[in-house]
Amino acid sequence: MRVVIQRVLAASVEVKGKVEGSIGNGLLLLLGIENEDDQTDVTWLVNKVLNLRIFNDTSGVMNRSLLQEQGELLVISQFTLMAATKKGNRPSYIRAAKHEIAIPLYEKFVALAEEGLDKRVATGIFGADMKVSLINDGPVTLVIDSKNRE
């Protein structure tokens, strides 16, 4: 499971011209799921995202988590994060999980995040053509892979 995390002042996602999810201060996550991912990846990654200390404290030091900030979360499914680009110039998405694997893990990710935050998590529509807008704060952007826990 791979995620791109962006600290935002605001973010939203549209599908066919309709806003499906929007947040104020918080995190925008682009979430990619691969065939080998399972519940342990979901649990580990949700915990990591909610507790990452990437919000500024009163001294301007990144020392506060999304939980401490009581920020919002927007999660967007993004199979292209699993692209392999080693050979040639056309990305291969063979590692990206099929719907029957990806959808339940995506839904579990959102449910665990809602439980941890004790609030609704905004989302797009899984598999849809989405238009994502954001005001990146910092900018602060991180990439985390549950298979490479560094």
C-alpha positions in Angstrom: 0.0 0.0 0.0 1.4 3.3 -1.0 0.3 6.8 -0.1 1.1 10.3 -1.0 0.4 12.6 1.9 -0.1 16.3 1.3 -0.7 18.8 4.1 -3.4 21.2 2.9 -5.3 24.3 3.9 -8.1 23.0 1.8 -8.8 20.2 -0.7 -11.7 18.9 -2.7 -12.5 16.2 -5.3 -15.1 16.5 -8.1 -16.6 13.7 -10.3 -18.6 14.8 -13.3 -18.7 18.4 -12.1 -20.1 17.5 -8.6 -18.0 18.0 -5.4 -17.9 14.5 -3.8 -15.6 15.4 -0.9 -14.0 18.5 0.5 -12.0 19.4 3.6 -10.4 22.4 5.3 -7.1 22.2 7.2 -5.8 18.6 7.2 -4.4 16.0 4.9 -5.1 14.9 1.3 -4.1 11.3 0.8 -3.6 9.6 -2.6 -3.9 5.9 -1.8 -2.6 3.1 -4.0 -3.3 -0.6 -3.3 -1.4 -3.5 -4.6 -2.2 -7.2 -4.9 -0.2 -8.3 -1.9 -1.7 -5.7 0.5 -3.9 -6.9 3.4 -5.4 -5.8 6.7 -2.0 -5.4 8.3 -1.0 -2.9 5.7 -4.2 -0.9 6.3 -3.8 -0.9 10.0 -0.2 0.1 10.0 -0.7 2.9 7.4 -3.8 4.4 9.0 -1.9 4.6 12.3 1.1 6.1 10.6 -1.0 8.8 8.8 -3.0 9.8 11.9 0.1 10.1 14.1 2.7 11.7 11.7 4.0 14.9 13.3 3.8 17.1 10.3 1.7 20.1 11.5 3.5 23.1 13.1 3.4 23.7 16.8 3.3 27.3 18.2 7.1 27.5 17.6 6.7 26.7 13.9 8.2 23.3 14.2 6.5 20.3 12.7 5.6 18.6 15.9 1.9 18.0 15.8 -0.1 15.1 14.3 -3.4 15.2 12.4 -5.0 13.9 15.6 -3.6 16.7 17.7 -4.5 19.2 15.1 -8.0 17.8 14.9 -7.6 18.2 11.2 -9.7 16.7 8.4 -8.8 13.9 5.9 -9.6 13.4 2.2 -8.7 10.0 0.8 -8.6 9.5 -3.0 -8.0 6.0 -4.5 -5.0 6.2 -7.0 -4.1 3.0 -8.7 -1.4 4.8 -10.7 0.8 5.0 -7.6 1.5 1.4 -8.1 3.0 2.0 -11.6 6.2 0.2 -12.6 8.4 2.4 -14.8 11.6 0.4 -15.0 11.1 -0.9 -18.6 10.2 1.5 -21.5 8.2 4.6 -21.3 4.7 3.2 -20.8 3.9 2.6 -17.1 2.8 -0.9 -16.1 0.0 -1.2 -13.6 0.1 -4.9 -13.1 0.9 -4.5 -9.4 -2.2 -2.5 -8.8 -4.9 -4.5 -7.0 -8.0 -5.5 -8.9 -11.4 -4.0 -7.6 -12.2 -7.2 -5.6 -9.1 -6.7 -3.5 -8.7 -2.9 -3.6 -12.3 -1.8 -2.8 -12.6 -3.7 0.6 -9.1 -2.5 1.6 -9.9 1.1 0.6 -13.1 1.0 2.5 -11.4 -0.5 5.6 -8.8 2.2 5.4 -11.4 4.9 5.4 -13.4 3.2 8.2 -10.3 2.9 10.4 -9.3 6.5 9.8 -12.9 7.7 10.7 -12.7 5.6 13.9 -9.3 7.0 14.8 -10.2 10.6 14.0 -13.7 10.2 15.5 -15.1 12.1 12.5 -16.2 11.6 8.9 -13.4 11.2 6.3 -14.0 12.8 2.9 -13.5 10.6 -0.2 -13.9 10.6 -3.9 -15.5 7.7 -5.9 -13.4 4.6 -6.2 -12.4 4.1 -9.9 -14.0 7.3 -11.1 -12.3 10.0 -13.2 -11.7 12.6 -10.5 -10.6 16.2 -10.5 -8.7 17.0 -7.3 -8.0 20.5 -6.1 -5.8 21.5 -3.2 -4.0 24.3 -1.5 -0.8 22.6 -0.4 0.4 24.0 3.0 4.2 24.3 3.2 4.3 22.6 0.9 4.6 19.4 2.9 4.4 16.2 0.8 5.4 12.7 1.9 5.3 9.3 0.3 5.0 6.2 2.5 4.9 2.5 1.4 3.7 -0.1 3.8 6.1 -2.6 2.3 9.1 -0.4 2.8 8.6 0.9 6.4 11.5 3.4 6.6 
